[in-house]
Amino acid sequence: MKDCNRVWINVNLATFDPSLPDAYGIHTMCALGILDGRIACIQPMSSVTATSLPFDVIDGHNGWLTPGLIDCHTHLVFAGNRANEFEQRQQGKSYQEIARQGGGILSTVRATRVRSKEQLIKSSLPRLQALVSEGVTTIEIKSGYGLNLPDEIKMLEVARELGKRVPVRVKTTLLAAHALPPEFAGRPNDYIDLVCKEIIPAVAEQGLADAVDVFSETIGFDLEQSERVFRAALAHNLPIKGHTEQLSLTRSSSLAASLGALSCDHLEYLDEAGAINMAESGTVAVLLPGAFYYLRGNKKPPIELLRRFKVPMAVASDVNPGSSPMASIRLMMNMSCILFQLSAAEAVAGATREAAKALGMIEDIGTIEVGKIADLCLWDTMHPNELPYELGQSPLLQRIIGGEIVYER
């Protein structure tokens, strides 16, 4: 402990270490030491003496340390809004109807294409700041509102720049296969050629993406087209993810899992075969209750199937202008409990440990274990089950990235 750069004393830990019997992985009244940005030691306070501590000691006053929250699925970078479509849905139009009439994703594409990088940064910062204010230390940001090479690159560059302006880890995902751009109307295969032969190689060469995603759906891209994108990504050493089974059973989750996808996201129409395939491949199920709520979904993801086959379940905001305009990870944790019947422990694990798995980062973050990066949150709560329980006020005392306090109340 004395060799550490910094030590937190008088803290309770919700480690989410899966080797521990408790669902939260609880250790009470501990000291936690950091060395060079990583967790170096965890000891009970009963074994800590004043002479065993380094110079930099922080008293947690019996608060709770959890892993930093992780939002593993967002469309944070976009321009404009779709409040008009919100009104149309109140009048009875479906998401699919609006999309087929030129609204939906394409309306955001039009707004995003004409904005400069600085304009996109300005419009995206408030959403990012809202998420980090709730304890997010790592966030995934997708492209997908450019749908051509220069604008997809622009979005990914904006996402990376946001991570320089706000203390948060940013993982970027190329979602060029999000919708068919208007200039390719009636020619989806030609557009997939562009994605596979030009956009993915260029983005990979520039190192702008950490993964590649596909909207595999009846209003997106079919199985054959999705597979082409997945294989092109893998050929360029980019992990894959999928928007799958959101609006219909397409069997795209099984396809993605068969190719080793990090995650399949949405999953309202996932069947047993798909759940088995995901379990076999270790693919994470990312639950997006915001979109389910906002689109008035009537078919929930098959939570019991996922539990039965031990498919890891992450929870994310899906913040986007059309189907989840809500920049709140704690609201999503709450919704996952209320709408999908997750337990409080599953909800918090979903925004920490399982979200880290969905980003391929579980070796470094997502749990409190010796050797892992010290991305942490200190909370003024009686128990971590309060995080998905109470909304509107924040019990966050400190947000810690790499052992450095980047926010303190």
C-alpha positions as CSV (number, residue, x, y, z in Angstrom):
1,M,0.0,0.0,0.0
2,K,2.8,2.4,0.9
3,D,4.3,2.1,-2.7
4,C,1.0,3.3,-4.3
5,N,0.7,6.8,-5.8
6,R,-2.7,7.3,-4.2
7,V,-5.0,5.4,-1.8
8,W,-8.7,5.6,-1.0
9,I,-9.5,4.6,2.5
10,N,-12.8,3.9,4.3
11,V,-14.6,2.8,1.1
12,N,-16.9,0.0,0.3
13,L,-16.4,-1.8,-3.0
14,A,-18.9,-3.1,-5.5
15,T,-16.3,-4.9,-7.5
16,F,-18.5,-6.9,-9.9
17,D,-15.7,-9.5,-9.8
18,P,-17.5,-12.6,-11.2
19,S,-15.4,-14.9,-9.0
20,L,-17.1,-13.6,-5.8
21,P,-20.4,-15.1,-4.7
22,D,-22.3,-11.9,-4.2
23,A,-23.9,-10.4,-7.3
24,Y,-22.2,-7.0,-6.6
25,G,-18.9,-8.5,-5.6
26,I,-19.0,-6.6,-2.3
27,H,-16.1,-5.8,0.0
28,T,-16.9,-3.5,2.9
29,M,-14.6,-1.1,4.7
30,C,-11.5,-1.3,2.5
31,A,-8.6,0.7,1.3
32,L,-7.8,0.7,-2.4
33,G,-4.4,1.6,-3.8
34,I,-3.5,3.0,-7.2
35,L,-0.1,2.7,-8.9
36,D,0.6,4.2,-12.3
37,G,-3.1,4.4,-13.1
38,R,-4.0,0.8,-12.2
39,I,-5.4,-0.9,-9.1
40,A,-2.4,-2.2,-7.2
41,C,-3.9,-3.5,-4.0
42,I,-7.2,-3.9,-2.0
43,Q,-7.0,-4.4,1.7
44,P,-9.4,-4.4,4.6
45,M,-9.2,-1.2,6.7
46,S,-8.4,-3.3,9.7
47,S,-5.0,-4.1,8.2
48,V,-4.2,-0.5,7.3
49,T,-2.0,1.7,9.5
50,A,-1.0,5.3,9.1
51,T,2.6,4.3,8.4
52,S,1.5,1.9,5.7
53,L,-0.1,4.7,3.6
54,P,1.5,6.9,1.0
55,F,1.4,10.7,1.0
56,D,-1.8,11.0,-1.1
57,V,-4.7,9.5,0.8
58,I,-8.4,10.2,0.1
59,D,-11.0,9.4,2.7
60,G,-14.1,7.9,1.1
61,H,-16.2,8.4,4.3
62,N,-17.8,5.0,3.9
63,G,-19.0,5.8,0.3
64,W,-19.2,3.1,-2.4
65,L,-16.7,2.6,-5.2
66,T,-17.9,1.0,-8.3
67,P,-16.3,0.5,-11.7
68,G,-16.7,3.6,-13.8
69,L,-20.0,3.4,-15.8
70,I,-19.7,2.4,-19.4
71,D,-22.2,3.5,-22.2
72,C,-21.4,0.8,-24.8
73,H,-23.9,1.9,-27.5
74,T,-24.5,5.5,-28.5
75,H,-25.1,7.6,-31.7
76,L,-24.0,10.7,-29.8
77,V,-22.7,12.7,-32.8
78,F,-25.4,14.2,-34.9
79,A,-27.0,17.4,-36.0
80,G,-30.5,18.7,-35.7
81,N,-33.4,16.8,-34.0
82,R,-36.5,14.9,-35.0
83,A,-39.1,16.4,-32.8
84,N,-41.4,16.6,-35.8
85,E,-41.2,12.8,-36.1
86,F,-42.0,12.6,-32.4
87,E,-45.3,14.4,-33.1
88,Q,-46.0,12.2,-36.1
89,R,-45.7,9.1,-33.9
90,Q,-48.2,10.6,-31.5
91,Q,-50.5,10.8,-34.5
92,G,-50.1,7.1,-35.2
93,K,-47.3,6.8,-37.7
94,S,-44.8,4.1,-37.1
95,Y,-41.0,4.4,-37.1
96,Q,-40.9,2.3,-40.2
97,E,-43.5,4.4,-42.0
98,I,-41.6,7.6,-41.2
99,A,-38.3,6.1,-42.5
100,R,-39.9,4.9,-45.7
101,Q,-41.2,8.5,-46.4
102,G,-37.6,9.9,-46.2
103,G,-37.6,10.7,-42.5
104,G,-35.9,8.8,-39.8
105,I,-32.1,8.2,-40.2
106,L,-32.0,10.0,-43.6
107,S,-33.3,13.2,-42.1
108,T,-30.4,13.2,-39.6
109,V,-28.0,12.4,-42.4
110,R,-29.1,15.5,-44.3
111,A,-28.5,17.7,-41.2
112,T,-25.2,16.1,-40.3
113,R,-23.7,16.2,-43.8
114,V,-23.9,20.0,-44.0
115,R,-22.4,20.6,-40.6
116,S,-18.7,21.3,-40.0
117,K,-16.7,19.3,-37.5
118,E,-16.7,22.1,-35.0
119,Q,-20.5,22.5,-35.4
120,L,-20.9,18.8,-34.7
121,I,-18.6,19.0,-31.7
122,K,-20.7,21.9,-30.3
123,S,-24.0,20.1,-30.7
124,S,-22.6,16.8,-29.3
125,L,-20.8,18.2,-26.2
126,P,-24.0,18.7,-24.1
127,R,-25.0,15.1,-24.6
128,L,-21.6,13.8,-23.6
129,Q,-21.4,16.1,-20.6
130,A,-24.8,14.8,-19.4
131,L,-23.6,11.2,-19.6
132,V,-20.3,11.9,-17.8
133,S,-22.0,13.9,-15.1
134,E,-23.8,10.6,-14.2
135,G,-20.5,8.7,-13.9
136,V,-19.7,7.5,-17.4
137,T,-15.9,7.0,-17.8
138,T,-16.0,5.1,-21.1
139,I,-18.4,5.7,-24.0
140,E,-18.8,4.1,-27.5
141,I,-19.7,6.6,-30.2
142,K,-20.9,5.4,-33.6
143,S,-20.8,7.1,-37.0
144,G,-23.7,6.3,-39.4
145,Y,-25.2,9.8,-40.2
146,G,-22.7,10.4,-43.0
147,L,-23.2,7.4,-45.3
148,N,-20.4,8.4,-47.5
149,L,-16.6,8.3,-47.0
150,P,-15.9,12.0,-46.1
151,D,-18.8,12.4,-43.8
152,E,-18.3,9.0,-42.0
153,I,-14.7,10.0,-41.4
154,K,-15.9,13.5,-40.2
155,M,-18.1,11.8,-37.6
156,L,-15.4,9.5,-36.4
157,E,-12.9,12.4,-36.1
158,V,-15.5,14.4,-34.1
159,A,-16.0,11.4,-31.8
160,R,-12.2,11.2,-31.2
161,E,-12.0,15.0,-30.6
162,L,-14.8,14.8,-28.0
163,G,-12.6,12.5,-26.0
164,K,-9.9,15.1,-26.0
165,R,-12.1,17.9,-24.8
166,V,-13.9,15.9,-22.1
167,P,-12.2,13.5,-19.7
168,V,-13.7,10.2,-20.9
169,R,-12.5,7.2,-22.8
170,V,-14.0,7.1,-26.3
171,K,-14.4,4.0,-28.4
172,T,-15.5,4.6,-32.0
173,T,-17.6,2.4,-34.2
174,L,-18.0,2.7,-37.9
175,L,-21.7,2.3,-38.8
176,A,-21.6,3.2,-42.5
177,A,-24.2,0.4,-43.0
178,H,-26.8,2.2,-41.1
179,A,-29.2,3.1,-43.9
180,L,-29.3,3.4,-47.6
181,P,-28.3,6.9,-48.6
182,P,-30.6,8.8,-51.1
183,E,-28.0,8.8,-53.9
184,F,-28.0,5.0,-53.8
185,A,-31.8,4.6,-53.8
186,G,-32.8,1.2,-55.2
187,R,-29.1,0.1,-55.3
188,P,-28.3,-1.3,-51.9
189,N,-25.7,-3.8,-53.2
190,D,-23.8,-0.9,-54.8
191,Y,-23.8,0.9,-51.5
192,I,-22.5,-2.1,-49.7
193,D,-19.7,-2.3,-52.3
194,L,-18.8,1.2,-51.3
195,V,-18.8,0.4,-47.6
196,C,-16.8,-2.8,-48.0
197,K,-14.3,-1.6,-50.7
198,E,-13.8,2.0,-49.8
199,I,-15.1,3.2,-46.5
200,I,-13.9,0.3,-44.3
201,P,-10.4,0.2,-45.8
202,A,-10.0,3.9,-45.5
203,V,-11.2,4.1,-41.9
204,A,-9.0,1.1,-41.0
205,E,-6.0,2.6,-42.6
206,Q,-6.5,5.9,-40.7
207,G,-7.1,4.0,-37.4
208,L,-10.4,5.9,-36.8
209,A,-12.6,3.0,-35.7
210,D,-12.4,0.4,-33.0
211,A,-15.2,-1.7,-34.5
212,V,-17.7,-2.0,-37.3
213,D,-21.5,-2.2,-36.9
214,V,-24.4,-3.0,-39.2
215,F,-28.1,-2.2,-39.0
216,S,-29.4,-5.7,-40.1
217,E,-33.1,-5.2,-40.4
218,T,-36.0,-5.1,-42.9
219,I,-35.5,-1.3,-43.2
220,G,-31.7,-1.7,-43.0
221,F,-29.6,-4.4,-44.7
222,D,-30.3,-8.0,-45.3
223,L,-28.3,-11.0,-44.1
224,E,-26.2,-11.3,-47.2
225,Q,-25.3,-7.6,-47.2
226,S,-24.6,-7.7,-43.5
227,E,-22.3,-10.6,-43.8
228,R,-20.4,-8.8,-46.5
229,V,-19.8,-5.9,-44.2
230,F,-18.9,-8.1,-41.3
231,R,-16.3,-10.0,-43.4
232,A,-14.8,-6.9,-44.8
233,A,-14.4,-5.5,-41.3
234,L,-12.7,-8.7,-40.1
235,A,-10.4,-8.7,-43.1
236,H,-9.2,-5.3,-41.8
237,N,-8.8,-6.6,-38.3
238,L,-11.8,-4.6,-37.0
239,P,-14.1,-6.3,-34.5
240,I,-17.8,-6.5,-35.4
241,K,-21.1,-5.6,-33.7
242,G,-24.7,-5.7,-34.9
243,H,-28.0,-3.9,-34.6
244,T,-30.0,-7.1,-34.7
245,E,-33.5,-8.4,-34.2
246,Q,-34.9,-5.0,-33.2
247,L,-38.0,-4.9,-35.4
248,S,-38.3,-8.5,-36.7
249,L,-36.6,-11.9,-36.5
250,T,-33.9,-11.7,-39.2
251,R,-31.5,-14.3,-37.7
252,S,-28.8,-11.6,-37.9
253,S,-27.8,-12.3,-34.3
254,S,-26.8,-15.9,-35.2
255,L,-24.9,-14.6,-38.2
256,A,-23.0,-12.0,-36.1
257,A,-22.3,-14.5,-33.4
258,S,-21.0,-17.1,-35.9
259,L,-18.4,-14.5,-36.9
260,G,-17.4,-13.7,-33.4
261,A,-19.2,-10.5,-32.8
262,L,-18.5,-8.5,-29.7
263,S,-22.2,-7.8,-29.2
264,C,-25.6,-7.9,-30.7
265,D,-27.8,-5.0,-29.7
266,H,-31.6,-4.4,-29.3
267,L,-32.7,-8.1,-29.6
268,E,-36.4,-7.7,-29.1
269,Y,-37.1,-10.5,-31.6
270,L,-34.2,-12.8,-30.7
271,D,-35.2,-16.5,-30.6
272,E,-33.7,-19.4,-28.7
273,A,-31.4,-20.5,-31.5
274,G,-30.0,-17.0,-31.6
275,A,-29.5,-16.9,-27.8
276,I,-27.7,-20.3,-28.0
277,N,-25.4,-19.0,-30.8
278,M,-24.6,-15.9,-28.8
279,A,-23.8,-18.0,-25.7
280,E,-21.5,-20.2,-27.6
281,S,-19.6,-17.3,-29.1
282,G,-19.5,-15.2,-26.0
283,T,-21.3,-12.4,-27.8
284,V,-22.8,-9.8,-25.4
285,A,-26.5,-8.9,-25.5
286,V,-26.8,-5.1,-25.4
287,L,-30.2,-4.1,-24.1
288,L,-31.5,-0.7,-25.2
289,P,-34.6,0.1,-23.1
290,G,-34.6,3.7,-24.2
291,A,-35.5,2.8,-27.8
292,F,-38.0,0.2,-26.6
293,Y,-39.7,2.9,-24.5
294,Y,-39.6,5.7,-27.0
295,L,-40.9,3.5,-29.9
296,R,-43.6,2.1,-27.6
297,G,-42.3,-1.5,-28.1
298,N,-44.6,-4.3,-27.4
299,K,-42.1,-7.2,-27.6
300,K,-39.4,-7.2,-25.0
301,P,-36.0,-8.8,-25.4
302,P,-36.1,-12.4,-24.2
303,I,-34.5,-11.8,-20.8
304,E,-35.2,-15.3,-19.5
305,L,-33.7,-16.9,-22.5
306,L,-30.5,-14.8,-22.1
307,R,-30.4,-15.7,-18.4
308,R,-30.9,-19.4,-19.1
309,F,-28.1,-19.6,-21.6
310,K,-25.8,-17.2,-19.6
311,V,-25.5,-14.6,-22.3
312,P,-24.0,-11.5,-20.7
313,M,-26.4,-8.6,-20.7
314,A,-25.1,-5.0,-21.1
315,V,-27.3,-1.9,-20.7
316,A,-26.7,1.2,-22.8
317,S,-28.4,4.6,-23.6
318,D,-28.5,4.3,-27.5
319,V,-28.7,8.1,-27.3
320,N,-29.8,9.2,-30.8
321,P,-32.2,11.8,-32.3
322,G,-34.9,9.4,-33.5
323,S,-35.5,6.5,-31.1
324,S,-33.7,7.3,-27.9
325,P,-33.1,11.1,-27.4
326,M,-32.1,10.5,-23.8
327,A,-28.5,11.1,-22.6
328,S,-28.8,9.3,-19.3
329,I,-27.2,6.0,-18.5
330,R,-28.8,5.8,-15.0
331,L,-32.3,6.3,-16.6
332,M,-31.5,3.3,-18.9
333,M,-30.4,1.2,-15.8
334,N,-33.8,2.1,-14.2
335,M,-35.7,1.3,-17.4
336,S,-33.9,-2.0,-17.7
337,C,-35.3,-2.9,-14.3
338,I,-38.8,-1.5,-14.8
339,L,-39.4,-2.5,-18.5
340,F,-37.2,-5.6,-18.8
341,Q,-37.3,-6.9,-15.2
342,L,-33.6,-6.9,-14.7
343,S,-32.5,-7.0,-11.1
344,A,-30.7,-3.9,-9.7
345,A,-27.4,-5.9,-9.7
346,E,-27.9,-7.0,-13.3
347,A,-28.6,-3.4,-14.3
348,V,-25.4,-2.0,-12.7
349,A,-23.3,-4.9,-14.0
350,G,-24.8,-4.2,-17.4
351,A,-23.4,-0.7,-17.3
352,T,-20.0,-1.8,-16.0
353,R,-18.7,-5.4,-16.4
354,E,-20.9,-6.5,-19.3
355,A,-20.6,-3.2,-21.1
356,A,-16.8,-3.6,-20.9
357,K,-17.2,-7.0,-22.5
358,A,-19.3,-5.5,-25.3
359,L,-16.5,-3.2,-26.1
360,G,-13.8,-5.8,-25.9
361,M,-12.3,-4.1,-22.9
362,I,-12.9,-6.4,-20.0
363,E,-9.2,-7.1,-19.6
364,D,-8.7,-3.5,-18.5
365,I,-12.0,-2.0,-17.2
366,G,-15.5,-3.0,-16.0
367,T,-14.6,-4.6,-12.6
368,I,-12.6,-3.6,-9.6
369,E,-9.7,-6.0,-9.6
370,V,-6.0,-5.7,-8.9
371,G,-4.2,-5.0,-12.2
372,K,-7.1,-3.3,-13.9
373,I,-7.2,0.4,-15.0
374,A,-8.5,2.5,-12.1
375,D,-11.6,3.9,-13.8
376,L,-13.9,4.2,-10.9
377,C,-16.9,6.1,-9.4
378,L,-17.3,7.1,-5.7
379,W,-21.0,7.3,-4.7
380,D,-22.7,8.8,-1.7
381,T,-25.1,5.8,-1.3
382,M,-26.0,3.2,1.3
383,H,-25.8,0.5,-1.3
384,P,-25.1,0.2,-5.0
385,N,-28.6,-0.9,-5.6
386,E,-29.6,2.8,-5.4
387,L,-28.0,3.6,-8.7
388,P,-30.9,2.3,-10.9
389,Y,-33.4,3.1,-8.2
390,E,-33.5,6.9,-7.7
391,L,-33.4,9.4,-10.5
392,G,-33.2,13.2,-10.8
393,Q,-30.4,13.8,-8.3
394,S,-26.9,12.4,-8.5
395,P,-25.1,10.7,-5.6
396,L,-21.8,10.9,-7.6
397,L,-19.0,12.2,-5.4
398,Q,-16.0,11.5,-7.7
399,R,-15.4,10.3,-11.2
400,I,-11.9,8.7,-11.5
401,I,-10.1,7.8,-14.8
402,G,-6.8,6.1,-14.7
403,G,-6.5,6.8,-11.0
404,E,-7.0,10.6,-11.5
405,I,-10.0,12.4,-10.1
406,V,-11.6,14.2,-13.1
407,Y,-14.7,15.2,-11.2
408,E,-15.3,15.9,-7.5
409,R,-18.4,17.2,-5.8
